[in-house]
Amino acid sequence: MPHGSSFLRRYAAATLDLFVPRLCPCCNRTLSAGETLLCARCLLLLPYTHISDVYDNVVARLFWGRLPVEAAYSHVYYSRESLSFPLLMKLKYGHLCHIGEVMGEAMAVQLLSKGFFQGVDGVVPTPLHWRRWWQRGYNQSAMLARGVSRVTGIPMMSGLVRRHRFTGTQTHRDSADRQKNVEAAFRSRKTEAKHLLLVDDVLTTGSTLLSLATAILKENPDVRFSILTLAVARTSLPY
């Protein structure tokens, strides 16, 4: 019976792929049976940061002197010309929310053996304003956080912070304007957690995560943070 069930699942998956082929979000090539989210070529060629073994890495430096950060990591580099660009666009605007969960799991699996999550009490996704959530139907940062939580067993704390002010897109703003745009955009509740992992999709100047952390610190001054994002913009890095 188990063999029969396995056969039926494979047959159903193959039939579904025939009528609704699964496509790689980076290159749009049809995925083979052994490929889950990305094709083998894109999985190999993504612009990975390779900074998981570096404590004072380029992502952590973005927050030096601004935030009490225990650890920081971004999985891939991001620019409009990079292979990661279509992946991020489809996660954020293409209604492919499963990308977030799969990539969150992949990051967590890689970082788990590095001790990255040691001492973390809760995973906090960057919240969306209700108007943005209504337009999009999901929070891409929460999808990433869900994947991380599933692998690590660390609980998500989605209700800790809310985005009470609609800030609009940050895409075309410069660094100073980004910081002003998200200033005081979040409100936090009190928590007994002492070490929180803040999760976002893209890190550019750090303004959004800084505003998020500031709101948490206002109610919980002893909290420490770790930072995890799927991507970091090359143009913002302090080399």
Residue pairs with C-beta under 8 A, 6 or more apart in sequence:
10 33
13 33
14 33
17 30
17 31
17 33
21 30
21 31
22 30
22 31
22 35
23 29
23 30
23 31
24 30
24 31
24 35
24 37
24 38
24 39
24 42
25 37
25 38
25 86
25 87
25 90
25 91
25 94
25 96
25 99
26 38
26 39
26 42
26 46
26 83
26 84
26 86
26 87
27 39
27 41
27 42
27 83
27 86
29 39
29 41
31 39
32 39
35 43
36 102
37 98
37 99
37 102
37 103
38 46
38 87
42 83
45 83
46 76
46 83
46 84
46 87
47 76
47 77
47 78
47 82
47 83
47 84
48 75
48 76
48 77
49 57
49 58
49 59
49 73
49 74
49 75
49 76
49 77
49 232
51 57
51 58
51 59
51 73
51 74
52 73
52 110
52 111
52 114
52 116
53 114
55 71
57 72
57 73
58 232
58 237
58 238
58 239
59 72
59 73
59 74
59 203
59 227
59 229
59 232
59 237
60 69
60 71
60 72
60 227
61 237
61 238
62 72
62 203
62 205
62 206
62 236
62 237
62 238
63 69
63 72
63 206
63 209
63 210
63 227
66 206
66 210
67 209
67 210
67 213
67 225
68 224
68 225
69 224
69 225
69 226
69 227
70 119
70 195
70 224
70 225
70 226
71 116
71 226
71 227
72 226
72 227
72 228
73 107
73 111
73 116
73 227
73 228
73 229
74 203
74 228
74 229
74 230
74 231
74 232
75 103
75 106
75 107
75 110
75 229
75 230
75 231
76 82
76 84
76 87
76 230
76 231
76 232
77 84
77 231
77 232
77 233
77 234
78 84
78 85
78 88
78 202
78 231
78 232
78 233
78 234
79 85
79 233
79 234
79 235
82 234
84 231
87 99
87 103
88 201
88 202
88 230
88 231
90 96
90 99
91 97
91 99
91 100
91 103
91 140
91 143
91 201
91 230
92 136
92 140
92 201
93 136
95 136
95 137
97 137
97 138
97 140
97 143
98 143
99 143
100 140
100 141
100 142
100 143
100 144
100 146
100 147
100 201
100 230
101 143
101 144
101 146
101 147
101 150
102 147
103 144
103 147
103 230
104 143
104 144
104 145
104 146
104 147
104 148
104 149
104 150
104 151
104 199
104 230
105 147
105 148
105 150
105 151
106 147
107 144
107 147
107 148
107 228
107 230
108 117
108 147
108 148
108 150
108 151
108 152
109 151
111 117
111 228
112 151
112 152
116 226
116 228
117 152
117 154
117 197
117 226
119 195
120 152
120 154
120 195
120 196
120 197
120 226
121 154
121 193
121 194
121 195
121 196
122 154
122 155
122 156
122 157
122 160
122 191
122 193
122 196
122 197
123 145
123 148
123 149
123 152
123 154
123 155
123 156
123 157
123 196
123 197
123 199
124 145
124 156
124 157
124 158
124 160
124 161
124 196
124 197
124 198
124 199
124 212
124 216
125 139
125 141
125 142
125 144
125 145
125 156
125 158
125 199
125 200
126 139
126 141
126 198
126 199
126 200
126 201
126 208
126 209
126 212
127 139
127 141
127 158
127 161
127 162
127 163
127 186
127 212
128 136
128 139
128 141
128 163
129 163
129 164
129 165
129 166
129 167
131 166
132 166
133 139
140 201
141 199
141 200
141 201
142 156
142 158
144 199
144 200
144 201
144 228
144 230
145 156
145 158
145 199
146 156
148 154
148 197
148 199
148 228
149 155
149 156
154 197
157 191
157 193
157 196
159 189
160 188
160 189
160 191
160 196
160 216
161 186
161 187
161 188
161 189
161 212
161 215
161 216
162 186
162 187
163 185
163 186
164 185
164 186
164 187
165 184
165 185
167 181
167 182
167 185
168 181
170 178
170 181
170 182
170 204
170 207
170 208
173 181
175 205
175 207
175 236
178 204
178 205
178 207
178 208
179 205
179 207
179 210
179 211
181 207
182 207
182 208
182 211
183 211
184 211
184 215
185 211
186 211
186 212
186 214
186 215
186 216
187 215
188 215
188 216
188 218
188 219
188 220
189 219
190 219
190 220
191 216
191 219
191 220
191 223
193 220
193 223
194 222
194 223
194 224
195 223
195 224
195 225
195 226
196 216
196 223
196 224
196 225
196 226
197 225
197 226
197 227
197 228
198 209
198 212
198 213
198 225
198 226
198 227
198 228
199 228
199 229
200 208
200 209
200 228
200 229
200 230
201 229
201 230
201 231
202 229
202 230
202 231
202 232
202 233
203 209
203 227
203 229
203 231
203 232
203 233
203 236
204 232
204 233
204 235
204 236
205 236
206 236
209 227
209 229
213 225
216 223
216 225
217 223
